[in-house]
């Protein structure tokens, strides 16, 4: 009877040790994958910030172009006989 109890205790101890080792392995893999995902999210966020800045700069430049077109007088361009353009 004592041999059965000892065998059961050894089996239980082995199961607990294997469970702890598997848990550590799983935690390590999850931490690694989480770190990789965080790196990808950081890269994506930097890209989004850069695109937002580019769009903002483009809007500012577009407004400046429209404003400069309103300030500049528009003259018709006529062709000379020798095919040179000049402002009349």
Biopython code that builds the backbone (N, CA, C, O; Angstrom):
import numpy as np
from Bio.PDB.StructureBuilder import StructureBuilder

atoms = [
    (1, "UNK", "N", (0.817, -1.189, 0.000)),
    (1, "UNK", "CA", (0.000, 0.000, 0.000)),
    (1, "UNK", "C", (0.861, 1.253, 0.000)),
    (1, "UNK", "O", (0.561, 2.224, -0.695)),
    (2, "UNK", "N", (1.935, 1.223, 0.787)),
    (2, "UNK", "CA", (2.818, 2.383, 0.817)),
    (2, "UNK", "C", (3.512, 2.585, -0.521)),
    (2, "UNK", "O", (3.821, 3.717, -0.895)),
    (3, "UNK", "N", (3.762, 1.496, -1.248)),
    (3, "UNK", "CA", (4.374, 1.626, -2.570)),
    (3, "UNK", "C", (3.437, 2.367, -3.516)),
    (3, "UNK", "O", (3.909, 3.153, -4.338)),
    (4, "UNK", "N", (2.161, 2.153, -3.433)),
    (4, "UNK", "CA", (1.165, 2.839, -4.252)),
    (4, "UNK", "C", (1.106, 4.327, -3.929)),
    (4, "UNK", "O", (0.997, 5.164, -4.825)),
    (5, "UNK", "N", (1.179, 4.644, -2.647)),
    (5, "UNK", "CA", (1.146, 6.052, -2.232)),
    (5, "UNK", "C", (2.420, 6.759, -2.695)),
    (5, "UNK", "O", (2.359, 7.889, -3.178)),
    (6, "UNK", "N", (3.544, 6.118, -2.554)),
    (6, "UNK", "CA", (4.812, 6.716, -2.993)),
    (6, "UNK", "C", (4.797, 6.921, -4.507)),
    (6, "UNK", "O", (5.243, 7.961, -4.992)),
    (7, "UNK", "N", (4.299, 5.962, -5.243)),
    (7, "UNK", "CA", (4.220, 6.085, -6.705)),
    (7, "UNK", "C", (3.290, 7.230, -7.093)),
    (7, "UNK", "O", (3.575, 7.977, -8.029)),
    (8, "UNK", "N", (2.180, 7.364, -6.374)),
    (8, "UNK", "CA", (1.240, 8.452, -6.651)),
    (8, "UNK", "C", (1.865, 9.805, -6.336)),
    (8, "UNK", "O", (1.682, 10.759, -7.093)),
    (9, "UNK", "N", (2.604, 9.903, -5.223)),
    (9, "UNK", "CA", (3.263, 11.167, -4.855)),
    (9, "UNK", "C", (4.350, 11.532, -5.868)),
    (9, "UNK", "O", (4.489, 12.701, -6.227)),
    (10, "UNK", "N", (5.114, 10.552, -6.327)),
    (10, "UNK", "CA", (6.145, 10.808, -7.342)),
    (10, "UNK", "C", (5.498, 11.256, -8.642)),
    (10, "UNK", "O", (5.982, 12.191, -9.280)),
    (11, "UNK", "N", (4.428, 10.614, -9.038)),
    (11, "UNK", "CA", (3.722, 10.997, -10.267)),
    (11, "UNK", "C", (3.146, 12.414, -10.144)),
    (11, "UNK", "O", (3.218, 13.200, -11.089)),
    (12, "UNK", "N", (2.578, 12.731, -8.986)),
    (12, "UNK", "CA", (2.011, 14.068, -8.764)),
    (12, "UNK", "C", (3.110, 15.120, -8.797)),
    (12, "UNK", "O", (2.946, 16.181, -9.399)),
    (13, "UNK", "N", (4.237, 14.821, -8.145)),
    (13, "UNK", "CA", (5.362, 15.762, -8.131)),
    (13, "UNK", "C", (5.889, 15.979, -9.551)),
    (13, "UNK", "O", (6.180, 17.111, -9.935)),
    (14, "UNK", "N", (6.012, 14.919, -10.319)),
    (14, "UNK", "CA", (6.487, 15.029, -11.699)),
    (14, "UNK", "C", (5.506, 15.852, -12.538)),
    (14, "UNK", "O", (5.925, 16.667, -13.360)),
    (15, "UNK", "N", (4.216, 15.643, -12.333)),
    (15, "UNK", "CA", (3.205, 16.407, -13.080)),
    (15, "UNK", "C", (3.279, 17.887, -12.718)),
    (15, "UNK", "O", (3.151, 18.746, -13.591)),
    (16, "UNK", "N", (3.482, 18.185, -11.453)),
    (16, "UNK", "CA", (3.581, 19.597, -11.020)),
    (16, "UNK", "C", (4.826, 20.241, -11.614)),
    (16, "UNK", "O", (4.767, 21.372, -12.097)),
    (17, "UNK", "N", (5.949, 19.536, -11.583)),
    (17, "UNK", "CA", (7.197, 20.087, -12.142)),
    (17, "UNK", "C", (7.060, 20.326, -13.641)),
    (17, "UNK", "O", (7.459, 21.379, -14.140)),
    (18, "UNK", "N", (6.503, 19.368, -14.356)),
    (18, "UNK", "CA", (6.295, 19.531, -15.801)),
    (18, "UNK", "C", (5.350, 20.697, -16.071)),
    (18, "UNK", "O", (5.577, 21.473, -16.999)),
    (19, "UNK", "N", (4.305, 20.829, -15.281)),
    (19, "UNK", "CA", (3.360, 21.946, -15.445)),
    (19, "UNK", "C", (4.038, 23.292, -15.233)),
    (19, "UNK", "O", (3.806, 24.235, -15.989)),
    (20, "UNK", "N", (4.874, 23.380, -14.205)),
    (20, "UNK", "CA", (5.596, 24.639, -13.937)),
    (20, "UNK", "C", (6.546, 24.961, -15.080)),
    (20, "UNK", "O", (6.615, 26.110, -15.518)),
    (21, "UNK", "N", (7.275, 23.972, -15.568)),
    (21, "UNK", "CA", (8.201, 24.210, -16.674)),
    (21, "UNK", "C", (7.469, 24.629, -17.950)),
    (21, "UNK", "O", (7.914, 25.541, -18.648)),
    (22, "UNK", "N", (6.375, 23.984, -18.251)),
    (22, "UNK", "CA", (5.579, 24.357, -19.433)),
    (22, "UNK", "C", (5.011, 25.767, -19.283)),
    (22, "UNK", "O", (4.955, 26.526, -20.251)),
    (23, "UNK", "N", (4.597, 26.107, -18.080)),
    (23, "UNK", "CA", (4.059, 27.448, -17.834)),
    (23, "UNK", "C", (5.136, 28.501, -18.078)),
    (23, "UNK", "O", (4.866, 29.526, -18.705)),
    (24, "UNK", "N", (6.354, 28.259, -17.591)),
    (24, "UNK", "CA", (7.456, 29.204, -17.809)),
    (24, "UNK", "C", (7.750, 29.360, -19.300)),
    (24, "UNK", "O", (7.970, 30.468, -19.788)),
    (25, "UNK", "N", (7.752, 28.247, -20.008)),
    (25, "UNK", "CA", (8.010, 28.288, -21.451)),
    (25, "UNK", "C", (6.928, 29.102, -22.159)),
    (25, "UNK", "O", (7.228, 29.920, -23.028)),
    (26, "UNK", "N", (5.684, 28.874, -21.786)),
    (26, "UNK", "CA", (4.571, 29.598, -22.401)),
    (26, "UNK", "C", (4.669, 31.092, -22.104)),
    (26, "UNK", "O", (4.452, 31.918, -22.991)),
    (27, "UNK", "N", (4.993, 31.440, -20.869)),
    (27, "UNK", "CA", (5.128, 32.852, -20.490)),
    (27, "UNK", "C", (6.246, 33.507, -21.296)),
    (27, "UNK", "O", (6.100, 34.640, -21.754)),
    (28, "UNK", "N", (7.360, 32.801, -21.469)),
    (28, "UNK", "CA", (8.481, 33.342, -22.243)),
    (28, "UNK", "C", (8.074, 33.602, -23.693)),
    (28, "UNK", "O", (8.403, 34.648, -24.253)),
    (29, "UNK", "N", (7.375, 32.673, -24.289)),
    (29, "UNK", "CA", (6.926, 32.835, -25.681)),
    (29, "UNK", "C", (5.942, 33.994, -25.793)),
    (29, "UNK", "O", (6.028, 34.793, -26.726)),
    (30, "UNK", "N", (5.018, 34.087, -24.858)),
    (30, "UNK", "CA", (4.029, 35.175, -24.897)),
    (30, "UNK", "C", (4.717, 36.524, -24.724)),
    (30, "UNK", "O", (4.375, 37.480, -25.419)),
    (31, "UNK", "N", (5.676, 36.618, -23.813)),
    (31, "UNK", "CA", (6.403, 37.875, -23.623)),
    (31, "UNK", "C", (7.169, 38.260, -24.885)),
    (31, "UNK", "O", (7.191, 39.430, -25.267)),
    (32, "UNK", "N", (7.795, 37.281, -25.531)),
    (32, "UNK", "CA", (8.526, 37.556, -26.766)),
    (32, "UNK", "C", (7.591, 38.061, -27.856)),
    (32, "UNK", "O", (7.885, 39.051, -28.525)),
    (33, "UNK", "N", (6.469, 37.381, -28.031)),
    (33, "UNK", "CA", (5.516, 37.786, -29.072)),
    (33, "UNK", "C", (4.912, 39.149, -28.760)),
    (33, "UNK", "O", (4.668, 39.940, -29.671)),
    (34, "UNK", "N", (4.670, 39.429, -27.491)),
    (34, "UNK", "CA", (4.135, 40.730, -27.096)),
    (34, "UNK", "C", (5.139, 41.837, -27.408)),
    (34, "UNK", "O", (4.756, 42.903, -27.890)),
    (35, "UNK", "N", (6.418, 41.593, -27.138)),
    (35, "UNK", "CA", (7.458, 42.580, -27.441)),
    (35, "UNK", "C", (7.526, 42.830, -28.944)),
    (35, "UNK", "O", (7.631, 43.979, -29.372)),
    (36, "UNK", "N", (7.469, 41.781, -29.742)),
    (36, "UNK", "CA", (7.478, 41.941, -31.199)),
    (36, "UNK", "C", (6.270, 42.755, -31.668)),
    (36, "UNK", "O", (6.400, 43.616, -32.538)),
    (37, "UNK", "N", (5.121, 42.489, -31.102)),
    (37, "UNK", "CA", (3.910, 43.227, -31.468)),
    (37, "UNK", "C", (4.024, 44.692, -31.073)),
    (37, "UNK", "O", (3.603, 45.572, -31.824)),
    (38, "UNK", "N", (4.586, 44.959, -29.910)),
    (38, "UNK", "CA", (4.780, 46.349, -29.481)),
    (38, "UNK", "C", (5.702, 47.081, -30.442)),
    (38, "UNK", "O", (5.455, 48.242, -30.769)),
    (39, "UNK", "N", (6.762, 46.422, -30.899)),
    (39, "UNK", "CA", (7.672, 47.043, -31.862)),
    (39, "UNK", "C", (6.960, 47.374, -33.171)),
    (39, "UNK", "O", (7.167, 48.443, -33.745)),
    (40, "UNK", "N", (6.122, 46.451, -33.636)),
    (40, "UNK", "CA", (5.375, 46.703, -34.870)),
    (40, "UNK", "C", (4.399, 47.859, -34.695)),
    (40, "UNK", "O", (4.243, 48.679, -35.599)),
    (41, "UNK", "N", (3.750, 47.930, -33.554)),
    (41, "UNK", "CA", (2.804, 49.020, -33.290)),
    (41, "UNK", "C", (3.547, 50.352, -33.228)),
    (41, "UNK", "O", (3.054, 51.360, -33.734)),
    (42, "UNK", "N", (4.722, 50.363, -32.614)),
    (42, "UNK", "CA", (5.510, 51.594, -32.556)),
    (42, "UNK", "C", (5.901, 52.062, -33.952)),
    (42, "UNK", "O", (5.808, 53.251, -34.257)),
    (43, "UNK", "N", (6.337, 51.134, -34.800)),
    (43, "UNK", "CA", (6.679, 51.502, -36.178)),
    (43, "UNK", "C", (5.461, 52.063, -36.908)),
    (43, "UNK", "O", (5.562, 53.061, -37.621)),
    (44, "UNK", "N", (4.315, 51.418, -36.728)),
    (44, "UNK", "CA", (3.090, 51.882, -37.379)),
    (44, "UNK", "C", (2.717, 53.280, -36.891)),
    (44, "UNK", "O", (2.360, 54.146, -37.691)),
    (45, "UNK", "N", (2.798, 53.496, -35.589)),
    (45, "UNK", "CA", (2.434, 54.801, -35.038)),
    (45, "UNK", "C", (3.363, 55.898, -35.547)),
    (45, "UNK", "O", (2.917, 57.013, -35.816)),
    (46, "UNK", "N", (4.660, 55.586, -35.681)),
    (46, "UNK", "CA", (5.593, 56.575, -36.224)),
    (46, "UNK", "C", (5.242, 56.900, -37.663)),
    (46, "UNK", "O", (5.316, 58.057, -38.080)),
    (47, "UNK", "N", (4.858, 55.883, -38.425)),
    (47, "UNK", "CA", (4.468, 56.110, -39.814)),
    (47, "UNK", "C", (3.218, 56.980, -39.886)),
    (47, "UNK", "O", (3.143, 57.891, -40.711)),
    (48, "UNK", "N", (2.242, 56.707, -39.032)),
    (48, "UNK", "CA", (1.014, 57.505, -39.018)),
    (48, "UNK", "C", (1.336, 58.957, -38.667)),
    (48, "UNK", "O", (0.787, 59.877, -39.273)),
    (49, "UNK", "N", (2.214, 59.163, -37.701)),
    (49, "UNK", "CA", (2.596, 60.524, -37.328)),
    (49, "UNK", "C", (3.280, 61.239, -38.488)),
    (49, "UNK", "O", (3.023, 62.418, -38.733)),
    (50, "UNK", "N", (4.161, 60.519, -39.207)),
    (50, "UNK", "CA", (4.851, 61.131, -40.341)),
    (50, "UNK", "C", (3.873, 61.481, -41.456)),
    (50, "UNK", "O", (3.978, 62.549, -42.059)),
    (51, "UNK", "N", (2.931, 60.601, -41.731)),
    (51, "UNK", "CA", (1.935, 60.873, -42.771)),
    (51, "UNK", "C", (1.068, 62.067, -42.366)),
    (51, "UNK", "O", (0.748, 62.912, -43.201)),
    (52, "UNK", "N", (0.690, 62.139, -41.090)),
    (52, "UNK", "CA", (-0.110, 63.270, -40.614)),
    (52, "UNK", "C", (0.662, 64.567, -40.812)),
    (52, "UNK", "O", (0.092, 65.563, -41.258)),
    (53, "UNK", "N", (1.967, 64.566, -40.482)),
    (53, "UNK", "CA", (2.773, 65.769, -40.652)),
    (53, "UNK", "C", (2.883, 66.134, -42.129)),
    (53, "UNK", "O", (2.791, 67.310, -42.482)),
    (54, "UNK", "N", (3.079, 65.142, -42.995)),
    (54, "UNK", "CA", (3.150, 65.411, -44.429)),
    (54, "UNK", "C", (1.850, 66.017, -44.948)),
    (54, "UNK", "O", (1.871, 66.960, -45.738)),
    (55, "UNK", "N", (0.717, 65.473, -44.502)),
    (55, "UNK", "CA", (-0.572, 66.013, -44.932)),
    (55, "UNK", "C", (-0.749, 67.444, -44.447)),
    (55, "UNK", "O", (-1.272, 68.287, -45.176)),
    (56, "UNK", "N", (-0.325, 67.719, -43.240)),
    (56, "UNK", "CA", (-0.432, 69.078, -42.696)),
    (56, "UNK", "C", (0.463, 70.031, -43.489)),
    (56, "UNK", "O", (0.036, 71.128, -43.851)),
    (57, "UNK", "N", (1.715, 69.612, -43.763)),
    (57, "UNK", "CA", (2.623, 70.441, -44.555)),
    (57, "UNK", "C", (2.068, 70.678, -45.950)),
    (57, "UNK", "O", (2.166, 71.786, -46.477)),
    (58, "UNK", "N", (1.488, 69.650, -46.551)),
    (58, "UNK", "CA", (0.911, 69.782, -47.890)),
    (58, "UNK", "C", (-0.234, 70.773, -47.878)),
    (58, "UNK", "O", (-0.377, 71.560, -48.814)),
    (59, "UNK", "N", (-1.049, 70.750, -46.842)),
    (59, "UNK", "CA", (-2.165, 71.690, -46.744)),
    (59, "UNK", "C", (-1.650, 73.120, -46.622)),
    (59, "UNK", "O", (-2.188, 74.032, -47.250)),
    (60, "UNK", "N", (-0.619, 73.315, -45.823)),
    (60, "UNK", "CA", (-0.043, 74.655, -45.661)),
    (60, "UNK", "C", (0.531, 75.146, -46.987)),
    (60, "UNK", "O", (0.301, 76.290, -47.380)),
    (61, "UNK", "N", (1.277, 74.284, -47.678)),
    (61, "UNK", "CA", (1.842, 74.676, -48.965)),
    (61, "UNK", "C", (0.752, 74.968, -49.993)),
    (61, "UNK", "O", (0.881, 75.894, -50.794)),
    (62, "UNK", "N", (-0.302, 74.190, -49.968)),
    (62, "UNK", "CA", (-1.410, 74.414, -50.892)),
    (62, "UNK", "C", (-2.049, 75.770, -50.635)),
    (62, "UNK", "O", (-2.362, 76.500, -51.576)),
    (63, "UNK", "N", (-2.244, 76.110, -49.368)),
    (63, "UNK", "CA", (-2.808, 77.432, -49.043)),
    (63, "UNK", "C", (-1.880, 78.554, -49.484)),
    (63, "UNK", "O", (-2.334, 79.583, -49.984)),
    (64, "UNK", "N", (-0.561, 78.350, -49.298)),
    (64, "UNK", "CA", (0.386, 79.384, -49.724)),
    (64, "UNK", "C", (0.363, 79.563, -51.230)),
    (64, "UNK", "O", (0.453, 80.689, -51.718)),
    (65, "UNK", "N", (0.243, 78.469, -51.979)),
    (65, "UNK", "CA", (0.178, 78.569, -53.437)),
    (65, "UNK", "C", (-1.077, 79.318, -53.853)),
    (65, "UNK", "O", (-1.014, 80.204, -54.704)),
    (66, "UNK", "N", (-2.210, 78.976, -53.267)),
    (66, "UNK", "CA", (-3.457, 79.669, -53.611)),
    (66, "UNK", "C", (-3.382, 81.142, -53.240)),
    (66, "UNK", "O", (-3.880, 81.988, -53.983)),
    (67, "UNK", "N", (-2.777, 81.462, -52.121)),
    (67, "UNK", "CA", (-2.648, 82.864, -51.711)),
    (67, "UNK", "C", (-1.724, 83.617, -52.660)),
    (67, "UNK", "O", (-2.002, 84.766, -53.002)),
    (68, "UNK", "N", (-0.635, 82.995, -53.088)),
    (68, "UNK", "CA", (0.288, 83.681, -53.996)),
    (68, "UNK", "C", (-0.356, 83.873, -55.366)),
    (68, "UNK", "O", (-0.083, 84.865, -56.042)),
    (69, "UNK", "N", (-1.198, 82.946, -55.779)),
    (69, "UNK", "CA", (-1.890, 83.120, -57.064)),
    (69, "UNK", "C", (-2.858, 84.289, -57.011)),
    (69, "UNK", "O", (-3.050, 84.980, -58.012)),
    (70, "UNK", "N", (-3.464, 84.515, -55.865)),
    (70, "UNK", "CA", (-4.392, 85.644, -55.744)),
    (70, "UNK", "C", (-3.644, 86.974, -55.736)),
    (70, "UNK", "O", (-4.173, 87.984, -56.200)),
    (71, "UNK", "N", (-2.407, 86.984, -55.209)),
    (71, "UNK", "CA", (-1.634, 88.223, -55.133)),
    (71, "UNK", "C", (-1.027, 88.606, -56.474)),
    (71, "UNK", "O", (-0.910, 89.792, -56.780)),
    (72, "UNK", "N", (-0.643, 87.631, -57.269)),
    (72, "UNK", "CA", (0.047, 87.920, -58.525)),
    (72, "UNK", "C", (-0.959, 88.289, -59.611)),
    (72, "UNK", "O", (-1.965, 87.602, -59.788)),
    (73, "UNK", "N", (-0.685, 89.381, -60.342)),
    (73, "UNK", "CA", (-1.568, 89.713, -61.470)),
    (73, "UNK", "C", (-1.354, 88.717, -62.599)),
    (73, "UNK", "O", (-0.260, 88.183, -62.781)),
    (74, "UNK", "N", (-2.395, 88.484, -63.333)),
    (74, "UNK", "CA", (-2.303, 87.525, -64.436)),
    (74, "UNK", "C", (-2.247, 88.283, -65.761)),
    (74, "UNK", "O", (-3.144, 89.058, -66.094)),
    (75, "UNK", "N", (-1.191, 88.042, -66.492)),
    (75, "UNK", "CA", (-1.016, 88.682, -67.779)),
    (75, "UNK", "C", (-1.123, 87.635, -68.868)),
    (75, "UNK", "O", (-0.597, 86.532, -68.720)),
    (76, "UNK", "N", (-1.795, 87.961, -69.956)),
    (76, "UNK", "CA", (-1.842, 86.991, -71.050)),
    (76, "UNK", "C", (-0.488, 86.916, -71.733)),
    (76, "UNK", "O", (0.228, 87.912, -71.833)),
    (77, "UNK", "N", (-0.155, 85.755, -72.189)),
    (77, "UNK", "CA", (1.110, 85.544, -72.883)),
    (77, "UNK", "C", (0.809, 85.465, -74.369)),
    (77, "UNK", "O", (-0.035, 84.680, -74.803)),
    (78, "UNK", "N", (1.508, 86.289, -75.146)),
    (78, "UNK", "CA", (1.327, 86.299, -76.595)),
    (78, "UNK", "C", (2.616, 85.834, -77.252)),
    (78, "UNK", "O", (3.699, 85.967, -76.682)),
    (79, "UNK", "N", (2.490, 85.290, -78.449)),
    (79, "UNK", "CA", (3.670, 84.820, -79.163)),
    (79, "UNK", "C", (4.172, 85.909, -80.094)),
    (79, "UNK", "O", (3.390, 86.616, -80.729)),
    (80, "UNK", "N", (5.485, 86.031, -80.162)),
    (80, "UNK", "CA", (6.105, 86.950, -81.111)),
    (80, "UNK", "C", (6.237, 86.250, -82.459)),
    (80, "UNK", "O", (5.927, 85.068, -82.606)),
    (81, "UNK", "N", (6.691, 86.992, -83.398)),
    (81, "UNK", "CA", (6.907, 86.390, -84.699)),
    (81, "UNK", "C", (8.026, 85.360, -84.678)),
    (81, "UNK", "O", (8.013, 84.398, -85.446)),
    (82, "UNK", "N", (8.983, 85.567, -83.801)),
    (82, "UNK", "CA", (10.097, 84.618, -83.737)),
    (82, "UNK", "C", (9.854, 83.531, -82.683)),
    (82, "UNK", "O", (10.800, 82.902, -82.209)),
    (83, "UNK", "N", (8.589, 83.311, -82.318)),
    (83, "UNK", "CA", (8.124, 82.263, -81.398)),
    (83, "UNK", "C", (8.675, 82.388, -79.977)),
    (83, "UNK", "O", (8.762, 81.392, -79.259)),
    (84, "UNK", "N", (9.044, 83.591, -79.571)),
    (84, "UNK", "CA", (9.444, 83.803, -78.179)),
    (84, "UNK", "C", (8.234, 84.322, -77.422)),
    (84, "UNK", "O", (7.501, 85.177, -77.918)),
    (85, "UNK", "N", (8.034, 83.815, -76.251)),
    (85, "UNK", "CA", (6.916, 84.283, -75.435)),
    (85, "UNK", "C", (7.322, 85.572, -74.711)),
    (85, "UNK", "O", (8.459, 85.720, -74.264)),
    (86, "UNK", "N", (6.386, 86.477, -74.612)),
    (86, "UNK", "CA", (6.628, 87.679, -73.844)),
    (86, "UNK", "C", (5.316, 88.086, -73.181)),
    (86, "UNK", "O", (4.233, 87.657, -73.580)),
    (87, "UNK", "N", (5.447, 88.912, -72.175)),
    (87, "UNK", "CA", (4.264, 89.384, -71.439)),
    (87, "UNK", "C", (3.856, 90.709, -72.031)),
    (87, "UNK", "O", (4.672, 91.621, -72.162)),
    (88, "UNK", "N", (2.582, 90.816, -72.390)),
    (88, "UNK", "CA", (2.105, 92.082, -72.960)),
    (88, "UNK", "C", (1.301, 92.849, -71.942)),
    (88, "UNK", "O", (0.815, 93.941, -72.236)),
]
sb = StructureBuilder()
sb.init_structure("model")
sb.init_model(0)
sb.init_chain("A")
sb.init_seg("    ")
for serial, (resi, resn, name, xyz) in enumerate(atoms, 1):
    if name == "N":
        sb.init_residue(resn, " ", resi, " ")
    sb.init_atom(name, np.array(xyz, "f"), 0.0, 1.0, " ", f" {name:<3s}", serial, name[0])
structure = sb.get_structure()
